[in-house]
Amino acid sequence: MSSDPWGRVDETGTVYVRTADGERVVGSWQAGSPEEALSYFERKYEGLVVEIGLLERRVKTTDLSAKDATAAIDHLRQQVDEHHAVGDLDALRQRLDKLVQTVEARREERKAAKAKQSDEARKAKEALVTEAEELAASEQWRAAGERLRALVDTWKGLPRLDRKTDDELWHRFSHARSAFSKRRKAHFASLDAQREEARKAKEKLVAEAEALSKSTDWGPTAARYRELMTDWKAAGRAQREAEDDLWNRFRGAQDVFFQARGEVFAERDAEQRENLTRKEELVIEAEKLLPVTDLKAARAAFRSINERWEAIGHVPRDARPKIEGRMHAVERAIQESEESEWRRTNPEARARAAGLTGQLQAAVDKLQEQVDKARAAGNNAKADKLAKELEGRQALLDQALKGLQEFGG
């Protein structure tokens, strides 16, 4: 009989293995010595050790599924339980039990990770749906459209959820995209209609602008062109190709008119600048009449100057107030001289002035007499009051005497 720490072979060739539950028959060996029998079954044990070690590494280092790992464990456990090997079979069972625990732990980890991933995917898809529903009401057609396309790509990259949840969220997401597309389509259809209306309106404006381009009625036509420009802006934009063509025609017609007007105005401006030079010469000639010493001669000279002035024509608008103001100043000075002369030679006015002077002189004399009496009587308060009144009357008398001198009296 032959034996080792984990097994033995009896006289009949039966091979046993020692376990915690006692000896178990491994098999029968008749082909050789007992030592060879033990060695054979020990090698089978080593084979189990290698297979279990390989499975342990696969579980720890690869993504071997729990189902496949469990099947492999069950297969190895069956081999251990069949006792066709000699060695520490209890240790192998313990390793397999521990491996079962590891697989279960991995299963729970993966289950939790999958649940977390699913929850994150659900939240991500809910966020996509919420944003898509907000974008469905947007009128930023290009930006919103591009963003919705980006959301679809993001959606495709997310894991699928359970069928019911995934379908519900996709239905909302798809409905939001459809609603946006429908609104955008309606908007651009309306925009096309508006642009067609704008094209028709601008065709009419262009036709009128072209009809006015040969006009020489400068003021009213320029005003009408300003109105046409206001109407053009209010009409809105036509289709791009039509808009560009219509605008070029519209501006071209205006350019024809304003170029012609500009040439006429340039000629007119040159003429008016020449008129200004001539009027400045006349103003200088008129200003030499002042101060007036010979009214009759000054009046005749000014009349001659004014006739030549009226014959010259317009000057530039910005120079008009100054040049006309200088001419009017000379005219006013001559008129004032005429009025002064009339007053000086008017008998009635001279008589009225002499009468007023006499009255004031009598009042002054009377007040002076009253002042003298009051002072003689020692009534200085009354004298002072009368003196002030006398001062005022004297001033009026001086003014009246000055006016009387103007009449030569």
LINGI-V39385 format. One record per pair of residues at least 24 apart in sequence whose ideal C-beta (glycine too) atoms are under 7 Angstrom apart, sorted by sequence separation. I is the first residue (numbers start at 1). J is the second residue. D is the distance in whole Angstrom. If there is no record, write none. Layout:
BEGIN
<<I;J;D> <I;J;D>>
END
This chain:
BEGIN
<<52;76;6> <9;34;4> <51;76;6> <15;41;6> <73;99;6> <128;154;6> <205;231;6> <282;308;6> <364;390;7> <367;393;6> <73;100;6> <128;155;6> <205;232;6> <282;309;5> <9;37;5> <48;76;7> <302;330;7> <9;38;6> <148;177;6> <225;254;6> <302;331;7> <364;393;5> <73;103;7> <125;155;7> <202;232;7> <279;309;6> <363;393;5> <364;394;6> <7;38;6> <48;79;6> <2;34;3> <48;80;6> <148;180;6> <225;257;7> <302;334;6> <1;34;7> <2;35;5> <70;103;6> <125;158;6> <202;235;6> <279;312;6> <360;393;6> <364;397;5> <4;38;6> <7;41;7> <69;103;5> <124;158;6> <201;235;4> <278;312;5> <299;334;6> <2;38;6> <144;180;6> <202;238;6> <221;257;6> <279;315;6> <298;334;6> <360;396;6> <361;397;6> <48;85;6> <66;103;5> <121;158;5> <198;235;5> <275;312;5> <360;397;4> <121;159;5> <198;236;4> <275;313;5> <122;161;6> <133;172;7> <145;184;7> <198;237;6> <199;238;4> <210;249;7> <222;261;7> <275;314;6> <276;315;4> <287;326;7> <44;84;6> <45;85;4> <52;92;6> <59;99;6> <66;106;6> <121;161;6> <129;169;5> <136;176;4> <198;238;4> <199;239;7> <206;246;5> <213;253;4> <275;315;5> <276;316;6> <283;323;6> <290;330;6> <357;397;7> <360;400;5> <44;85;4> <45;86;6> <66;107;4> <118;159;7> <132;173;5> <209;250;5> <286;327;6> <289;330;6> <292;333;7> <45;87;3> <117;159;6> <194;236;6> <195;237;6> <215;257;6> <272;314;5> <292;334;6> <295;337;5> <52;95;6> <56;99;6> <59;102;6> <118;161;6> <122;165;6> <126;169;7> <129;172;5> <133;176;5> <136;179;4> <141;184;5> <195;238;5> <199;242;5> <203;246;7> <206;249;5> <210;253;4> <213;256;4> <218;261;5> <272;315;5> <273;316;6> <276;319;5> <280;323;7> <283;326;5> <287;330;6> <290;333;5> <295;338;6> <357;400;4> <41;85;5> <42;86;5> <48;92;6> <52;96;7> <55;99;7> <59;103;6> <125;169;5> <129;173;5> <132;176;4> <136;180;4> <195;239;5> <202;246;5> <206;250;5> <209;253;4> <213;257;5> <272;316;5> <279;323;5> <283;327;6> <286;330;4> <356;400;5> <357;401;6> <41;86;4> <42;87;6> <128;173;6> <132;177;6> <135;180;6> <205;250;6> <209;254;6> <212;257;6> <292;337;4> <141;187;7> <295;341;6> <59;106;7> <269;316;7> <276;323;7> <353;400;7> <357;404;5> <38;86;6> <353;403;5> <354;404;6> <353;404;5> <353;407;6> <354;409;6> <26;83;5> <27;84;6> <350;407;4> <25;83;7> <26;84;6> <349;407;7> <24;83;4> <26;85;7> <350;409;6> <26;86;6> <344;406;5> <343;406;7> <344;407;5> <344;408;6> <17;83;6> <17;86;5> <19;89;6> <20;90;5> <15;86;7> <19;90;6> <17;89;6> <7;86;4> <6;86;5> <6;87;5> <6;88;6>>
END
